[in-house]
Amino acid sequence: MVDSRRAAMRGASPALLAGVRAALTVVSLALAGVLSAMAVASAHMARRIVTPALRRPDTRILSLDTAAQTITLARTPDTGLPGRYGLFTSGTTDYLKLGSVLSEDEESVTRKLLTHVGPDAGLAPDAAFSGWYYDRPEQLHLPYTPELIGSTVGPCPAWLFPAGEGEVWVIQVHGRGATRAECLRAVPLFHSLGITSLVVSYRNDGEAPRSRTGTYSLGATEWRDVDAAVGFARRRGARRIILMGWSMGGAIALQVSLNSAHRSAVAGLILESPVVDWRVVLRFQARVMNVPPTVSGMAIEALKHEWATPITRAGHAIPFDRLDVVARAGELRHPILILHSDDDGFVPSDASHDLVVARPDLVQLDVFSVARHTKLWNYDQERWTARITSWLAQQGLAEASIPADA
C-alpha cells in the first residue's frame, strides 16, 4: 500500500506537487496567523486583569431637571435598581447621590436627586453608576481620624471610626478598581453595635503606595497590607477582629484569614459579593465580553508563570491555586458570612455556593437576587443590616438588635 502511494506521488505531475505545497503553505500561514492573533488577544486580556482599572462610564445622563431635582439616565441593568446609589460625573460636580426610581421605560430611568444640583450646573453626558453612596467619611457625621498603616510598600492611608470599648474591630477592604470610600456605607451599622471600624487601602489602589510594577496580584500580595492593618488594630487594643471584604476585597480578606500571623485574633469574616476563586470569575467575564474560551484560558495560563511576566506585565506569577479558597476550604478556621446576589453580573456566586458546600460548619451564605454586584446594601438595606447583625450576635460580637438608622 505504502509503495503504491509512493509510486503514485512519483508519477504525479510537477504542477500537482507544486499546488499541494502551495496549499500546505497557505494553511500553515493561516494557522500561524490565527495562533498569533490568539496570543495577542490573550496577552491583552492578561494585562487587563492585573492592571488597576480606571473608573469607566457605564451610562449617560439624558436630562437633568434642577427644578424638580431629578435626573434621567440611560437604562442599564444597574440604573433601574431600587434603592439609593451614587453617580460619578464630570463638570460642575463629580459625584451625586441618587434616590428612588420615579419613572422608567425601555430606554431610560428617572431618579430623584439626593444631592442638590443648582440651576447653573453643567454635567458631561458620560457617567458611572455606583453602589458607594457615601464618597467621603465626613458624610457619615461620625467621629473619625485619618491613619497611616505601615506596610512593606510604605504607609497605607486608612480611616478609623472608634466605637464602643474598642475591643472589637472590623477591618474593611475595598474591591478592584475602587477605593476605601466603597466601604463607608457599612460603617454606621458597626458603629451602632459598638464595633470600631478601620477602613483601609492597599498597594496600587490609587491611595496606598505603588508597588514596583504597579499591578494587582489579585490578593496574593495585597493581603500583606491588610495584615499590617490587623497588627495596627491589635496594637491599638483590638482583641477580636472581623475582616469585611467587598468583591476583590473578599479575596484579600480570605488570604489574610489563611496566611496571617494574627489568625488567632480574627473572629470572623463578612464577605460582600466576594471573589472566592479567580478562575471562575475570569472565565465568566470572558464569556460576557465574548472572549473565546481558548483565549481566556491562555491568558490565565500565562499569568500563572514567571516566564510570561514580561508579556503580561504582572510583577510576578499569579498563584491561582493558592487563591482558590474552595480548593483550600479545609484550611479555613474562622466563621464566614457571605452576602451574594445570584445575578451579580460581575462576580458570579458559583464559588460562594461551592464554599458553603465545602465548609457548611463555618460558612453561611445569604443569597440575594436582582441586587447586582456589591449593591446589596443599596438594594435592600433592611435585610442586609438584619443579616449582618444577627450573624454578629451568633458569633458573640454584637447584641442581636437592629439599629433603626444604620
ABEGO torsion letter per residue (X at the ends): XAAAAAAAAAABBAAAAAAAAAAAAAAAAAAAAAAAAAAAAAAAAAAAAABBBBBBBABBBABBBAAAGBBBBBBBAAAABBEBBBBBBBEABABBBBBBBABBBAABBBBBBABBBBAABBBBABBBBBAAGBABAAAAGBBBBBBBBBBAAEBBBBBBBBBEAGABBBBBBBBBGBBAAAAAAAAAAAAAAGBBBBBBBBBGAGABBBBAAGBBAGGAAAAAAAAAAAAAAAAAGBABBBBBBBEAAAAAAAAAAAABAAAAABAEBBBBGBBABAAAAAAAAAAAAGBBAAAAAAAAAAAABAAAAAAAGBABBBBAAAABAAAAAAABABBBBBBBBAAAGABBAAAAAAAAAABAAABBBBBBBGAEBGAAAAABAAAAAAAAAAAAAAAGABBBBBBAAX
